[in-house]
């Protein structure tokens, strides 16, 4: 599960506060992201987009094959618009997506902790 809701105060009865309704509990909770799962999902998504886009251009087969997508070879060492390059692109997309998703989740959770 990517998202979980944690109530702000679990011991309301011991502090003399009456029980809240389900709707009040829902709106008073803080939304937390699981950074590891978000990183994994974003990594798989970006990796698959790279894999499918590269293979789509290879199957389409125009001349020259994918000049715009081929520019990623300037940043991703070993990447070319070929069938083998699609696996290399998947690996780079997975790595960048995983790191980006984990960083986004971590930053979000830190901001949510400050707001509490």
Backbone torsions as a table, in degrees:
resi	resn	phi	psi	omega
1	UNK	NA	128.4	-177.5
2	UNK	-79.2	-36.3	-172.4
3	UNK	-117.5	137.4	173.3
4	UNK	-135.9	150.6	-179.5
5	UNK	-111.3	125.0	179.8
6	UNK	-114.8	123.0	177.1
7	UNK	-66.3	151.8	-178.8
8	UNK	-66.6	-39.4	-176.0
9	UNK	-137.3	115.5	-177.5
10	UNK	-86.0	-18.8	-176.9
11	UNK	-106.4	56.1	-177.3
12	UNK	-72.8	-34.1	-177.3
13	UNK	-68.7	-33.3	-178.2
14	UNK	-74.8	-18.5	179.9
15	UNK	-95.1	5.9	177.9
16	UNK	83.4	10.5	178.7
17	UNK	-93.7	134.8	-179.0
18	UNK	-69.8	159.5	-178.6
19	UNK	-63.7	138.5	178.5
20	UNK	-87.5	156.8	174.5
21	UNK	-75.5	168.5	-179.7
22	UNK	-61.3	-37.0	-179.8
23	UNK	-67.5	-40.2	178.1
24	UNK	-66.4	-38.3	177.1
25	UNK	-64.3	-38.4	-179.5
26	UNK	-63.6	-44.0	-177.2
27	UNK	-81.7	-15.1	178.6
28	UNK	-95.0	-5.1	-179.8
29	UNK	-81.3	160.1	177.1
30	UNK	-104.1	136.3	-179.8
31	UNK	-87.6	121.2	179.5
32	UNK	-112.0	144.1	176.3
33	UNK	-104.8	142.0	172.9
34	UNK	-86.6	105.7	-172.5
35	UNK	-64.0	-35.0	-179.1
36	UNK	-67.4	-44.0	-179.5
37	UNK	-69.4	-41.0	177.5
38	UNK	-61.4	-41.4	177.0
39	UNK	-63.0	-43.0	179.5
40	UNK	-63.6	-45.6	-178.3
41	UNK	-65.4	-45.3	179.9
42	UNK	-66.3	-36.8	176.9
43	UNK	-63.2	-46.4	177.8
44	UNK	-63.6	-39.8	-179.0
45	UNK	-64.4	-49.9	-179.1
46	UNK	-68.2	-38.4	177.1
47	UNK	-61.8	-43.9	178.9
48	UNK	-67.8	-35.4	176.6
49	UNK	-63.1	-44.1	177.4
50	UNK	-61.7	-44.5	-178.9
51	UNK	-63.0	-48.2	-177.3
52	UNK	-69.2	-41.9	-179.3
53	UNK	-63.7	-41.6	180.0
54	UNK	-66.1	-46.7	-179.6
55	UNK	-67.5	-32.5	176.9
56	UNK	-61.0	-44.5	179.7
57	UNK	-69.4	-34.3	178.0
58	UNK	-66.8	-43.8	-179.7
59	UNK	-68.9	-39.0	178.8
60	UNK	-60.2	-44.0	170.0
61	UNK	63.9	55.7	173.2
62	UNK	-95.8	172.0	178.1
63	UNK	-115.7	125.8	-10.9
64	UNK	-74.3	154.2	-175.8
65	UNK	-79.4	114.1	172.9
66	UNK	52.4	61.5	-178.6
67	UNK	-64.1	-33.3	-179.1
68	UNK	-73.6	-44.4	178.6
69	UNK	-69.0	-29.5	178.1
70	UNK	-64.1	-21.3	177.3
71	UNK	-64.1	-19.9	176.2
72	UNK	-64.4	-20.4	176.6
73	UNK	-62.7	-19.7	175.9
74	UNK	-70.2	-28.7	-178.9
75	UNK	-101.8	-37.2	-178.5
76	UNK	-100.7	105.7	-177.0
77	UNK	-63.1	126.7	178.0
78	UNK	93.3	-8.6	-178.2
79	UNK	-81.7	131.7	172.3
80	UNK	-141.3	162.5	178.9
81	UNK	-84.1	76.0	176.3
82	UNK	-139.5	175.1	178.7
83	UNK	-64.9	-43.7	177.0
84	UNK	-65.3	-36.8	178.1
85	UNK	-63.5	-26.0	178.0
86	UNK	-66.6	-34.0	177.0
87	UNK	-71.7	-38.4	176.5
88	UNK	-65.6	-41.5	177.0
89	UNK	-63.2	-37.8	176.4
90	UNK	-61.7	-43.4	-178.7
91	UNK	-63.8	-45.2	178.2
92	UNK	-64.9	-43.5	179.0
93	UNK	-62.6	-40.4	178.5
94	UNK	-64.2	-43.7	-178.8
95	UNK	-64.8	-47.5	-178.7
96	UNK	-67.2	-41.3	178.8
97	UNK	-65.1	-39.6	179.3
98	UNK	-64.9	-46.8	179.6
99	UNK	-65.3	-41.5	179.8
100	UNK	-64.9	-45.7	-179.6
101	UNK	-63.7	-41.9	178.3
102	UNK	-65.3	-39.4	178.8
103	UNK	-67.2	-42.1	177.7
104	UNK	-61.2	-46.2	179.1
105	UNK	-63.6	-40.8	180.0
106	UNK	-65.1	-46.6	179.4
107	UNK	-63.1	-42.9	179.2
108	UNK	-59.9	-45.3	-179.3
109	UNK	-65.4	-35.6	177.3
110	UNK	-66.2	-41.9	177.7
111	UNK	-65.9	-41.0	178.7
112	UNK	-65.5	-34.2	178.0
113	UNK	-68.2	-38.1	178.2
114	UNK	-66.7	-34.8	-179.4
115	UNK	-72.2	-24.8	178.2
116	UNK	-75.1	NA	NA
